[in-house]
Amino acid sequence: MSGSFEDMRVPGFGHSLDEALLVEWVAGVGDRVRRGDVVAVVETDKASTEILAERDGRVMEHSATAGTILKSGEVLYRLAAD
């Protein structure tokens, strides 16, 4: 498989929130995702939020496990771009 790997980062959560709890992975390692697919669910003080795939590809690695506190800008997962 040719293609490049890309580190996908935790998005900003707005409202001056800079961290969230990783509740669950929806896309597992090895899963193919399309832009807009739900990859993970996180929870802030305000709400539960879905993190969406920014582009098509295959999830190659998770950088955190459920129950981890994530900070905006940290690497969340690696994607092998199509």
GROMACS elastic network, one bead per residue, 0.5 to 0.9 nm:
[ bonds ]
;  ai    aj funct       b0    kb
    1    82     6  0.88849   500
    2    80     6  0.89386   500
    2    81     6  0.89182   500
    2    82     6  0.80325   500
    3    80     6  0.64474   500
    3    81     6  0.57581   500
    3    82     6  0.59806   500
    4    79     6  0.81946   500
    4    80     6  0.56504   500
    4    81     6  0.55780   500
    4    82     6  0.78213   500
    5    60     6  0.83463   500
    5    78     6  0.64877   500
    5    79     6  0.54702   500
    5    81     6  0.61175   500
    6    77     6  0.84912   500
    6    78     6  0.55712   500
    6    79     6  0.51985   500
    6    80     6  0.64173   500
    6    81     6  0.71068   500
    7    75     6  0.59779   500
    7    76     6  0.73696   500
    7    77     6  0.60340   500
    7    79     6  0.63917   500
    8    11     6  0.89935   500
    8    53     6  0.85192   500
    8    54     6  0.81283   500
    8    74     6  0.84702   500
    8    75     6  0.57472   500
    8    76     6  0.57503   500
    8    77     6  0.53704   500
    8    78     6  0.58564   500
    8    79     6  0.68340   500
    9    72     6  0.75258   500
    9    73     6  0.53458   500
    9    74     6  0.53345   500
    9    76     6  0.50445   500
    9    77     6  0.70598   500
    9    78     6  0.88450   500
   10    13     6  0.88404   500
   10    19     6  0.89826   500
   10    51     6  0.81249   500
   10    70     6  0.72143   500
   10    71     6  0.68346   500
   10    72     6  0.50007   500
   10    73     6  0.50564   500
   10    74     6  0.54542   500
   10    75     6  0.61846   500
   10    76     6  0.55839   500
   10    77     6  0.87753   500
   11    51     6  0.78753   500
   11    71     6  0.85817   500
   11    72     6  0.54404   500
   11    73     6  0.62089   500
   11    74     6  0.84309   500
   12    16     6  0.88278   500
   12    17     6  0.75804   500
   12    18     6  0.64569   500
   12    19     6  0.82003   500
   12    71     6  0.83824   500
   12    72     6  0.50764   500
   12    73     6  0.71888   500
   13    16     6  0.75197   500
   13    17     6  0.56490   500
   13    18     6  0.63280   500
   13    19     6  0.74927   500
   13    20     6  0.80607   500
   13    44     6  0.80261   500
   13    49     6  0.87947   500
   13    72     6  0.73498   500
   14    17     6  0.56545   500
   14    18     6  0.75977   500
   15    18     6  0.86854   500
   17    20     6  0.79667   500
   17    44     6  0.76176   500
   17    45     6  0.82651   500
   17    46     6  0.89972   500
   17    72     6  0.85944   500
   18    44     6  0.89760   500
   18    70     6  0.83773   500
   18    71     6  0.57068   500
   18    72     6  0.53629   500
   18    73     6  0.88962   500
   19    43     6  0.89231   500
   19    44     6  0.69824   500
   19    69     6  0.65940   500
   19    70     6  0.53114   500
   19    72     6  0.59387   500
   20    23     6  0.89938   500
   20    42     6  0.60111   500
   20    43     6  0.53904   500
   20    45     6  0.77610   500
   20    68     6  0.84021   500
   20    69     6  0.55782   500
   20    70     6  0.52598   500
   20    71     6  0.66247   500
   20    72     6  0.81987   500
   21    41     6  0.86314   500
   21    42     6  0.53272   500
   21    43     6  0.50998   500
   21    44     6  0.64447   500
   21    66     6  0.78469   500
   21    67     6  0.61603   500
   21    68     6  0.57610   500
   21    70     6  0.60198   500
   21    71     6  0.89479   500
   22    25     6  0.78843   500
   22    40     6  0.74778   500
   22    41     6  0.62900   500
   22    43     6  0.65977   500
   22    64     6  0.79335   500
   22    65     6  0.72066   500
   22    66     6  0.50874   500
   22    67     6  0.54604   500
   22    68     6  0.54769   500
   22    69     6  0.62529   500
   22    70     6  0.67049   500
   23    40     6  0.76322   500
   23    41     6  0.55007   500
   23    42     6  0.50882   500
   23    43     6  0.65718   500
   23    48     6  0.86684   500
   23    65     6  0.86868   500
   23    66     6  0.52589   500
   23    67     6  0.59674   500
   23    68     6  0.80384   500
   24    39     6  0.89477   500
   24    40     6  0.57392   500
   24    41     6  0.53301   500
   24    42     6  0.71033   500
   24    65     6  0.80311   500
   24    66     6  0.53126   500
   24    67     6  0.80047   500
   25    28     6  0.65202   500
   25    38     6  0.88477   500
   25    39     6  0.62478   500
   25    41     6  0.64609   500
   25    62     6  0.87186   500
   25    65     6  0.81627   500
   25    66     6  0.71200   500
   26    38     6  0.64676   500
   26    39     6  0.50811   500
   26    40     6  0.50339   500
   26    41     6  0.72517   500
   27    30     6  0.83377   500
   27    31     6  0.59534   500
   27    32     6  0.79449   500
   27    33     6  0.74230   500
   27    37     6  0.86230   500
   27    38     6  0.71969   500
   27    40     6  0.67465   500
   27    59     6  0.73222   500
   28    31     6  0.54045   500
   28    32     6  0.87353   500
   28    39     6  0.81353   500
   28    59     6  0.68667   500
   28    60     6  0.86392   500
   28    61     6  0.84957   500
   28    62     6  0.80793   500
   29    32     6  0.87305   500
   29    58     6  0.78409   500
   29    59     6  0.51098   500
   29    60     6  0.53575   500
   29    61     6  0.56450   500
   29    62     6  0.68122   500
   30    58     6  0.59373   500
   30    59     6  0.52649   500
   30    60     6  0.56810   500
   30    61     6  0.79933   500
   31    57     6  0.85104   500
   31    58     6  0.55585   500
   31    59     6  0.55626   500
   31    60     6  0.80281   500
   32    56     6  0.75508   500
   32    57     6  0.56598   500
   32    59     6  0.63532   500
   33    36     6  0.83053   500
   33    37     6  0.61262   500
   33    38     6  0.83067   500
   33    39     6  0.78108   500
   33    53     6  0.68358   500
   33    55     6  0.77976   500
   33    56     6  0.55500   500
   33    57     6  0.55464   500
   33    58     6  0.59841   500
   33    59     6  0.72924   500
   34    37     6  0.55941   500
   34    38     6  0.89992   500
   34    53     6  0.65831   500
   34    54     6  0.80415   500
   34    55     6  0.60481   500
   34    57     6  0.65329   500
   34    58     6  0.87040   500
   35    38     6  0.88493   500
   35    52     6  0.73041   500
   35    54     6  0.51293   500
   35    56     6  0.50679   500
   35    57     6  0.83679   500
   36    39     6  0.87707   500
   36    51     6  0.88442   500
   36    52     6  0.51629   500
   36    53     6  0.51670   500
   36    54     6  0.64194   500
   36    55     6  0.74551   500
   36    56     6  0.86540   500
   37    51     6  0.84253   500
   37    52     6  0.53567   500
   37    53     6  0.53959   500
   37    54     6  0.83922   500
   37    55     6  0.89544   500
   37    56     6  0.89394   500
   38    41     6  0.77693   500
   38    50     6  0.61289   500
   38    51     6  0.58297   500
   38    53     6  0.63132   500
   39    50     6  0.73839   500
   39    51     6  0.57148   500
   39    52     6  0.54625   500
   39    53     6  0.59893   500
   39    59     6  0.89791   500
   40    49     6  0.85309   500
   40    50     6  0.59091   500
   40    51     6  0.52275   500
   40    52     6  0.72798   500
   41    48     6  0.69495   500
   41    49     6  0.57070   500
   41    51     6  0.59989   500
   42    47     6  0.85102   500
   42    48     6  0.57470   500
   42    49     6  0.52950   500
   42    50     6  0.63384   500
   42    51     6  0.73119   500
   42    70     6  0.86666   500
   43    46     6  0.76486   500
   43    47     6  0.57445   500
   43    49     6  0.59650   500
   43    50     6  0.86799   500
   44    47     6  0.53998   500
   44    48     6  0.63310   500
   44    49     6  0.77657   500
   45    48     6  0.85244   500
   52    55     6  0.89338   500
   53    56     6  0.72363   500
   53    57     6  0.87875   500
   55    79     6  0.88230   500
   55    81     6  0.75771   500
   55    82     6  0.88676   500
   56    79     6  0.85297   500
   56    80     6  0.86011   500
   56    81     6  0.63105   500
   56    82     6  0.63593   500
   57    79     6  0.60045   500
   57    80     6  0.53519   500
   57    82     6  0.50719   500
   58    78     6  0.84456   500
   58    79     6  0.55176   500
   58    80     6  0.51211   500
   58    81     6  0.66825   500
   58    82     6  0.77016   500
   59    62     6  0.76847   500
   59    77     6  0.70671   500
   59    78     6  0.60347   500
   59    80     6  0.64711   500
   59    81     6  0.89366   500
   60    77     6  0.74205   500
   60    78     6  0.53973   500
   60    79     6  0.55633   500
   60    80     6  0.63843   500
   61    76     6  0.87731   500
   61    77     6  0.55052   500
   61    78     6  0.51527   500
   61    79     6  0.74183   500
   62    65     6  0.73528   500
   62    75     6  0.88426   500
   62    76     6  0.63477   500
   62    78     6  0.66703   500
   63    74     6  0.89401   500
   63    75     6  0.64550   500
   63    76     6  0.51227   500
   63    77     6  0.51814   500
   63    78     6  0.77188   500
   64    67     6  0.85620   500
   64    68     6  0.63835   500
   64    69     6  0.87071   500
   64    70     6  0.80814   500
   64    75     6  0.86067   500
   64    76     6  0.65068   500
   64    77     6  0.78267   500
   65    68     6  0.58216   500
   66    69     6  0.87283   500
   70    73     6  0.87346   500
   70    74     6  0.70218   500
   70    76     6  0.81659   500
   71    74     6  0.58023   500
   72    75     6  0.87972   500
   73    76     6  0.85638   500
   75    78     6  0.78520   500
